[in-house]
Amino acid sequence: MTAINYLDRQNLPVALSEIRKTIPISDSQYGQINSLFLFAYGTMYAIGGRLLDRLGSRNGYAIMTVWWSLANMLHGLVSSLTGLGAARFLLGVGEGGGFPASAKVVSEWFPAKERSLAFGIFNTGSSIGAVLAPPLIALIIGAFDWRWTFIITGSVGLVWVLVWLRVYSVPAKSRFITDAERNLLESSVQVRSETAPAVRWLDLFGYRKVWGIMLIKFLPDAGWYFFIFWLPKYLNDVRGLDIKGIGAYGWIPYALAGVGSLASGWLSSYLLTRNVSVDVARKIPLGIAAAMLPVSLLITDASLPMAILFFSLAIFGHQAYSTIVQTLVADMFPSSLVGSVSGLMGLAATYGAMLFSFGIGYVIEQYGYSPAFFISGLLHPLGFLLLFIVIRKIEPVAIHIPQQLVTIN
């Protein structure tokens, strides 16, 4: 589902050069359209996370997917900049629930030693969707026109919902696992949920680690969304590639991003099997990932093949970073709160990206891409430093309620 999520959101960036032949869009206006998506996405990330804790992962995920699939199809029906902005906003509303839903599913189905690899696997879906987008969209546009890219990819999500509702359930009700597996999950995962006290949404802001998890995603995701939204446009504007050229080159960085998700999740899980503490096993891959992003400073002066390589390394680093950060929520909070905390994390991340996107269009319009790449390359190292300042140690949070203190182990 994460692959479909990213395929849908990459329709606009990849098809932009063709859309501009029908609907004129300046750099500033493109930045504003992205900000509309991110505002809706970030807001719904928080609200959707809370709704998922109430509705459950099965029904909640299905509702979110139907919404964003229809919103994606709506893009193909608009004929003005205003209509495009409205469709983009509605897409963000639906897609905002995707990652909290996936995080909740992982928290329900995987114990701590397997969790980071599970996050890495589903996070790889974002790379698969982004890899498929350039060649697939180029193929559809070549056969039909840009409007059909939105209609065809939107229909894929609706088909997935039918499959999801048929096969998914929580472990206690699943018909696909053995009794031994169910007992393992009940002892290592479900107990965390059952013993968790009820916590009001606003009370979550009283926990230092909630603020920490929000801050360490606030800066890095601004860089991530700049890369995924502006890469196809940069290849068209600066490198002179048409839709076929974008289809030929644009998928490569996202393929490396998928490797980053898996490698980071595997490394953290491997360290845990070597009796390394959760705190250290998460921080090591985070540090390695954050150190890779400054290569983006080299993009503008490089040849096209080297620019693609530097893009690839930067996006590899981000997905490696993002996989571990999402795992931290399940490490530190009970599964009954994972949707809510993941939602707040996504809210902070996408609002940061929204503010960055709103201004970066103007910066590129006036000064070119160099300042944008320079800033984007430094955001992940800053986010990693905030981990040591605000979160400090990665460990289960002591949940406080009146007259009671409950530690979720």
C-alpha positions in Angstrom: 0.0 0.0 0.0 2.9 2.3 0.7 4.0 1.8 -2.9 0.6 2.8 -4.2 0.7 5.8 -1.8 3.9 7.1 -3.3 3.0 6.2 -6.9 -0.1 8.4 -6.5 1.8 11.4 -5.0 4.5 11.2 -7.6 2.1 11.6 -10.5 2.2 15.3 -10.3 6.0 15.8 -10.1 6.7 13.3 -12.9 3.9 14.5 -15.2 4.5 18.2 -14.5 6.3 19.0 -17.7 3.3 17.7 -19.7 0.7 19.2 -17.4 2.3 22.7 -17.9 1.4 22.4 -21.6 -2.3 22.5 -20.5 -2.2 24.4 -17.2 0.6 27.0 -16.8 2.4 26.6 -13.4 5.4 28.7 -12.2 8.0 27.6 -9.7 6.3 29.6 -7.0 2.9 28.2 -7.8 4.3 24.7 -7.9 5.8 25.2 -4.4 2.4 26.5 -3.2 0.6 23.4 -4.6 3.0 21.2 -2.8 2.4 23.2 0.4 -1.3 22.6 0.1 -0.7 18.8 -0.1 1.7 18.9 2.8 -0.7 21.0 5.0 -3.5 18.5 4.5 -1.1 15.5 4.7 0.4 16.7 8.0 -2.9 17.6 9.6 -4.4 14.3 8.7 -1.3 12.5 9.8 -2.1 13.6 13.3 -5.9 13.3 13.2 -5.7 10.1 11.1 -3.3 8.5 13.6 -5.8 9.1 16.4 -8.7 7.9 14.2 -6.8 4.7 13.5 -6.4 4.1 17.2 -10.2 4.3 17.5 -11.2 2.6 14.3 -8.5 -0.1 14.2 -5.9 -0.7 11.6 -8.1 -2.8 9.3 -11.0 -0.5 8.8 -9.1 2.7 9.2 -6.5 1.8 6.5 -9.3 0.9 4.1 -11.1 4.2 4.6 -8.0 6.3 4.1 -7.1 4.4 0.9 -10.5 4.8 -0.7 -10.4 8.6 0.0 -6.9 9.2 -1.5 -7.5 6.9 -4.5 -10.6 8.9 -5.5 -8.7 12.2 -4.8 -5.9 11.0 -7.1 -8.4 10.2 -9.9 -9.8 13.7 -9.5 -6.5 15.2 -10.7 -7.3 13.9 -14.1 -10.5 15.8 -14.3 -9.3 19.3 -13.5 -8.5 22.1 -16.0 -7.2 25.0 -13.8 -4.5 25.7 -11.2 -7.2 26.1 -8.6 -8.7 22.7 -9.4 -5.2 21.1 -9.3 -4.6 22.7 -5.9 -7.9 21.4 -4.5 -7.3 17.9 -5.8 -3.8 18.0 -4.3 -5.2 19.1 -0.9 -7.8 16.2 -0.9 -5.0 13.7 -1.8 -3.1 14.9 1.2 -6.1 14.4 3.5 -6.3 10.7 2.5 -2.6 9.9 2.3 -1.9 11.4 5.7 -3.3 8.2 7.3 -1.1 5.8 5.4 2.1 5.7 7.5 0.4 5.8 10.9 -1.7 2.8 9.7 1.4 0.9 8.6 3.1 1.7 11.9 0.1 0.5 13.8 0.1 -2.8 11.8 3.8 -3.4 12.6 3.3 -2.6 16.3 0.5 -5.2 16.4 2.3 -8.0 14.5 6.1 -7.7 15.4 8.1 -7.9 18.6 11.0 -5.5 19.2 13.7 -7.6 17.7 11.9 -7.9 14.3 10.3 -4.5 14.3 12.9 -2.3 12.6 13.2 -4.8 9.7 9.4 -4.9 9.4 9.4 -1.1 9.2 12.2 -1.2 6.7 10.2 -3.6 4.5 7.0 -1.5 4.4 9.0 1.7 4.1 10.6 0.2 1.0 7.2 0.5 -0.5 7.7 4.2 -0.8 10.7 3.6 -2.9 9.0 1.0 -5.1 6.2 3.5 -5.8 8.6 6.2 -6.6 10.7 3.8 -8.8 7.6 2.8 -10.8 6.3 6.3 -11.2 8.7 7.8 -13.8 8.7 5.0 -16.4 5.1 4.0 -15.8 3.8 7.6 -16.1 6.0 8.2 -19.2 4.4 5.1 -20.7 0.8 6.1 -19.9 1.4 9.6 -21.2 2.9 8.3 -24.4 -0.1 6.0 -25.0 -2.8 8.4 -23.8 -2.2 11.7 -22.1 -1.3 13.0 -18.6 -4.9 12.8 -17.3 -5.0 9.0 -17.6 -2.0 8.6 -15.3 -4.1 9.8 -12.3 -7.2 7.8 -13.3 -5.3 4.5 -13.8 -3.1 4.7 -10.7 -6.0 5.8 -8.6 -8.0 2.7 -9.5 -5.1 0.5 -8.3 -5.7 1.7 -4.7 -9.4 0.8 -4.9 -8.5 -2.8 -6.0 -6.0 -3.1 -3.1 -8.7 -2.2 -0.6 -10.8 -5.2 -1.6 -7.8 -7.5 -1.0 -6.9 -5.8 2.3 -10.4 -6.2 3.7 -10.4 -9.9 2.8 -7.1 -10.9 4.2 -6.1 -8.6 7.1 -7.0 -8.9 10.8 -5.2 -8.5 14.1 -3.2 -11.5 15.3 -5.9 -12.6 17.8 -8.4 -13.0 14.9 -6.1 -14.0 12.1 -6.6 -17.3 10.3 -3.1 -17.2 8.7 -0.9 -17.9 11.8 -0.4 -20.9 14.0 -1.3 -21.1 17.7 2.4 -20.9 18.6 2.8 -17.7 16.7 -0.3 -16.2 18.2 0.9 -17.0 21.7 4.3 -15.4 21.0 2.6 -12.2 19.8 0.2 -12.2 22.7 3.1 -12.4 25.1 5.4 -9.9 23.4 3.1 -7.5 21.7 -0.5 -7.6 22.8 0.4 -7.4 26.5 1.9 -4.0 25.8 -1.4 -2.9 24.3 -3.6 -4.4 27.0 -1.7 -3.0 29.9 -1.5 0.5 28.4 -3.6 3.1 30.2 -5.9 5.4 28.3 -4.1 8.7 27.5 -5.8 11.7 26.1 -4.4 13.1 22.8 -3.4 16.4 24.3 -1.7 14.7 27.3 0.8 13.2 24.9 2.4 16.7 24.6 3.5 16.3 28.2 6.0 13.7 27.3 9.6 14.8 26.4 10.0 11.9 24.0 6.9 12.9 22.0 8.5 16.3 21.4 11.7 14.6 20.6 10.2 12.2 18.0 8.5 15.2 16.4 11.7 17.3 16.3 13.9 14.7 14.8 11.5 14.4 11.8 10.6 18.1 11.5 13.9 19.1 9.8 14.8 16.0 7.8 11.5 15.5 6.1 11.7 19.0 4.6 14.7 17.8 2.7 13.0 14.5 1.7 10.0 16.2 0.2 12.2 18.7 -1.6 14.0 15.7 -3.3 10.9 13.8 -4.3 8.8 16.8 -5.5 11.6 18.7 -7.3 13.8 15.9 -8.7 11.7 15.4 -11.9 11.4 19.2 -12.3 15.1 19.7 -11.8 15.9 17.1 -14.5 13.6 18.9 -16.9 14.5 22.5 -16.0 18.3 22.2 -15.5 19.3 19.0 -17.2 17.0 19.4 -20.2 15.3 16.0 -20.0 11.8 15.5 -21.5 9.2 13.1 -20.1 11.0 10.1 -21.7 14.3 11.2 -20.2 12.8 11.6 -16.8 11.3 8.2 -17.1 14.7 6.8 -18.0 16.7 8.4 -15.2 14.2 9.5 -12.5 13.6 6.0 -11.0 17.3 5.4 -10.1 17.5 7.4 -6.9 14.4 5.8 -5.5 15.7 2.3 -6.2 18.6 3.2 -3.9 16.1 4.6 -1.4 14.5 1.2 -1.1 17.9 -0.4 -0.4 18.4 2.2 2.3 15.2 1.2 4.1 16.0 -2.4 4.1 19.7 -2.0 5.0 19.0 0.3 7.9 16.2 -2.0 9.3 18.4 -5.1 8.8 21.4 -3.4 10.5 19.4 -2.4 13.6 17.8 -5.8 13.9 21.2 -7.5 13.5 22.7 -5.4 16.2 19.9 -6.4 18.5 20.7 -10.1 17.9 24.3 -9.4 18.9 22.9 -8.2 22.3 23.4 -4.6 21.6 20.9 -2.4 23.5 17.9 -1.0 21.6 19.3 2.5 22.3 22.6 1.9 20.5 21.1 -0.4 17.9 18.9 2.4 16.7 21.4 5.2 17.0 24.2 3.6 14.9 22.2 3.3 11.7 20.6 6.8 12.3 24.1 8.3 12.5 25.3 6.6 9.4 22.2 7.6 7.5 22.4 11.3 8.6 26.1 11.5 7.5 25.1 10.6 3.9 22.9 13.6 3.2 25.5 16.3 2.7 26.5 14.7 -0.6 23.5 16.6 -2.0 25.7 19.7 -1.9 27.6 18.3 -4.8 24.7 17.9 -7.2 24.6 21.2 -9.1 28.2 21.1 -10.2 28.3 17.4 -11.2 27.7 15.8 -14.5 24.3 14.2 -15.1 25.4 10.6 -14.1 27.2 11.9 -11.0 24.2 14.1 -10.1 22.0 11.0 -10.3 24.5 9.2 -8.1 24.5 12.0 -5.5 20.7 12.2 -5.5 20.7 8.4 -5.0 23.0 8.5 -2.0 21.1 11.3 -0.4 17.7 9.6 -0.8 19.3 6.3 0.4 20.4 8.1 3.5 16.9 9.6 4.1 15.1 6.3 3.8 17.6 4.6 6.1 17.0 7.5 8.6 13.3 7.4 8.3 13.0 3.7 8.8 14.6 3.9 12.2 12.8 7.0 13.3 9.4 5.4 12.6 10.6 2.3 14.6 11.4 4.5 17.6 7.6 5.2 18.1 6.9 1.5 18.6 10.0 1.1 20.7 9.0 3.8 23.2 5.2 3.8 23.2 2.6 1.0 23.6 0.8 -0.2 20.5 -2.5 1.5 21.7 -0.7 4.9 21.3 1.5 4.2 18.2 -1.1 5.6 15.8 -1.5 8.8 17.8 2.3 9.4 18.4 3.1 8.5 14.8 0.4 11.0 13.8 2.0 13.8 15.8 5.4 12.9 14.4 4.0 13.1 10.8 2.3 16.4 11.6 5.6 18.0 12.7 7.5 16.5 9.7 5.1 17.5 7.0 4.4 21.0 8.5 8.2 21.5 8.4 8.2 20.3 4.8 5.2 22.6 4.0 7.0 25.7 5.2 10.1 24.7 3.4 8.2 24.0 0.2 6.3 27.3 0.4 9.5 29.2 0.4 11.8 27.0 -1.7 9.8 27.7 -4.9 10.6 31.4 -4.6 14.3 30.7 -3.7 14.7 28.5 -6.9 12.9 31.1 -9.0 15.3 33.8 -7.8 18.6 32.1 -7.1 18.5 28.6 -8.7 18.8 25.2 -7.2 22.1 25.5 -5.4 20.8 27.1 -2.1 18.0 24.5 -2.0 20.5 21.6 -2.2 22.8 23.2 0.3 20.1 23.6 2.9 18.6 20.1 2.3 21.9 18.5 2.8 22.3 19.7 6.4 18.8 19.0 7.8 19.4 15.3 8.6 22.6 15.8 10.6 20.8 18.5 12.6 17.9 16.1 13.2 20.3 13.5 14.5 21.9 15.9 17.0 18.4 16.7 18.3 18.0 13.0 19.1 20.8 13.3 21.8 19.5 16.6 23.1 15.7 15.9 23.4 15.1 12.1 23.4 18.5 11.2 24.9 18.0 7.5 25.6 15.7 5.3 23.5 13.7 3.3 26.0 10.0 2.6 26.9 8.1 5.6 28.2 6.6 5.7 31.7 2.9 6.5 31.1 1.4 8.7 33.8 -2.3 8.8 34.7 -3.9 10.2 37.8 -3.2 8.1 40.9 -1.2 5.7 38.8 2.2 5.2 37.1 2.4 2.5 34.5 5.7 1.6 32.7 5.2 -0.1 29.4 7.9 -2.8 29.0 
